[in-house]
C-alpha cells in the first residue's frame, strides 16, 4: 500500500496517467465496434447531464428535480437551429445560452424561496416542459418530435459516423468536465461548499447564499444545455418524451449512485444511467423496473457514498487489514470531500470574494 | 497528503474510464456476428433453420400494459408455429422464429440504444409500440438498411415509402379512421350538420383531415363549426357550449384524453345537446369511457376498428379467439384475457409476417422488404369482416381499411349504414 502510495505521489506518475487517459480517450473510438461506440457516446451525454446536476445538488446542496428539462431544451434548440440551417457553432452556443438564461430566470425567483421550495419549482419544469413541447409544434414538431442529422462524419475525416460522434462527445464533454472541475475546485467551489454546509455561516463570511445558488443553478442549466446538444449529436432525434419527469428522477438517482459532489462520480452516474437499463434488458426485459430498483437499493446500502467511494472503501479495508492506517480518510461524504480539499490547500478560510450585498442577505 | 489524493484521483479517473470501457464492451455480449461480405449472403439474424425478430417497446412505465401486449401476441403466434416445426419460407427452408424483445420504457433514447444492440442480431425490427420511440431509430434503421416493419404507431411517416424505405406501419393512421366515419356519414339519405372538436396537434388534425376527405363532394353534409382544444386543457365545457349552439346533429370528437371524453359526454347531456358522436378508436372503450359517460343517452356513438375485441363476450367462443387465448397462455405467459387491443394486433402482425416469410425467395433483408410490400387482400386472424391487410399502397399502413362500429349499450357492432 505504502509503496503504491509513494508511487502515485510522484509527479511523473500523475502526468503519465493523465497522458494515458488522454491517449485512451483519443484511441477508444477507433478500437470498438459501432454499437460500443454509440453506447460510450450515450454515456458521455448523460455523464454531462449528471455533471450539471452535481454542480447544483452535489456541490451546492440545492435539490433540483428538473435537470432533464434543460437537456430537452438544449436538444430542441439544437434541432431547431439545424432545421433552420444555422451555423453549427452558433447552434451550439445557443444550445448552451438559452438553457442557461432559462435557468437563470428560474433561479432568480426560485433561489429566493430556498429549501424545499426550489425542489418544488424544479419539479414543475419537466411537468410543464412536456405539454409545452407538444404545443409549440412549429418549433418542436409536436408530439411526433423532430430529427436533426448534422453529426455524420465529414468525408475528410475518414471516420465512421459513430467514431465521429464519439469524438465530438469526448471533445465537448471533456472540455465541459475540465471547466467544471476547475470551477468546483476553485473559489466558487469553496463558496458552493459553504453555502451547502451552512447558509448562515456563508452570509457571515460575506458569501451571499442567494447569489451562489443562482450561479450554481445557472451553470447546471448551461451544462444541461451542453448535454442536450450532445444528445442530438448522438441520438439525432428528440421528442417531448425526452424530458419526461421520470427521466429527471433517473438522472438524480444516477448522480447519487455515481457519487454526489464528485467529478468522476458524474461519469459513473452517466454510465449507470445508460448501462443499467441495457443490463436489466439482458437479464429479463419484463423485469427492468424491478431490477433497476433492486440495483439502486443494493448500491446505496453497500456504498452510501456512491460508486466513486468504492476505491476509498477498499483502501480503508486494506488499511484495517494490515494494521497500519496510511490513509485516515473516513469514507467522506461529498461535503467532506470539498472541505478536505479545502483543508489540503492550507487551511485558510475561503476568501470572501463577492461583495456583500445586504439586500440579498435575507432569512439569515 | 495532497499529492496522494491527487494521484489517487488521477489513477481512479483512469481506472473509472477503463471500467466503463470494459463494461460497455461487455455489453455488446458477442453481438457482432461477423457478416460475411457479399450481397447475396444471408442478412444478419437469419440462418437455414431460424430467423430472429427484434422488438423495442415499453415493458415498464406508464405504457407497459399495451407494450407487454405488443410482445405477447407475436410471441404467442410464432410460439405455436415453432411448436408445429416452424414456417416454410419461400426458399424452401423451414425456419423457426425467435423473438428478441427489449424494454425501452417509452424513452426514445433507450429505443435507439435497443436498436443498436439488436441490429446485428436480428433480421428485422417489428411490432414495437410508440411514435417517439419508433421515430428515434427510424433514420438509423434506414442508414443500416434494417427493416422496421409492422410497427404499432399511427404516424403516417412510416408508411411513406419515399421518406421511409425500410419501414411500414401496421395500424391504421389517424386519417384512415376519420375518413371511414366520413364516408359512412356521407352515405346517409338525410341531411346532417356536423360540429367538430379536435385536439390541437397532429393527432386531431389527422382525424379531421381524414373526415373531410370522407365527406368530400357529399352535398348532404355541412360542417357547422370546428373548434380545437389543447391536450393540456382540463375542461372543454366552453367549446361544447359553443358547439351545442349550432344544434348540429353529428359531433365529430377527435379527442385522445380519457377523462376529457367522459366529462364531455356528461357535459353534452347536461346542456341537453344529444347528437350522434364519433370517437377515435383509442378513446371509445365501452367499459372505461362510454358507461361512465352515460353514452346510452345519445342516439348513436360510433368508432372504428379493424380487429375483434378480446373482451367482447362472443370472442372466447369463436374458434380463432379460443386459439388466440390458448396460445397467449401457453407460449407468451399471458394467462389473462388481454385488456388492450395490442395483443390481438401483435398476433396479427405475426400472421402477416408468416405470409411474408412464405413469399421470401432469398434470406436477405432486401428480399424481405420486397415480399413485405406484396401482400394484398390478406385477412389475418381475428380481423373484422370487411377489413384486410394491404401492403401494396404507398402512403398507407398495412391495415388501412377500418370498419365503423356503433355502440349498442354493451359493446360495439358493425354499422354498415347510417341509421
Interface residues (C-beta under 8 A of the other chain):
Chain A: X5 X8 X9 X10 X11 X13 X14 X17 X18 X20 X21 X24 X25 X28 X32 X33 X34 X35 X36 X38 X39 X40 X42 X43 X131 X134 X135 X137 X142 X143 X144 X145 X147 X149 X161 X231 X235 X236 X237 X238 X239 X240 X241 X242 X244 X246 X247 X264 X267 X268 X271 X274 X275 X277 X278 X279 X280 X281 X282 X285 X286 X288 X289 X308 X311 X327 X340 X341 X344 X345
Chain B: X1 X2 X3 X4 X5 X6 X7 X8 X9 X10 X11 X12 X13 X14 X15 X16 X17 X18 X19 X20 X21 X23 X24 X25 X27 X28 X29 X31 X32 X59 X60 X61 X68 X101 X102 X103 X105 X106 X107 X108 X109 X110 X112 X113 X114 X116 X117 X119 X120 X131 X132 X133 X135 X136 X138 X139 X140 X143 X155 X157 X200 X201 X202 X203 X230 X231 X232
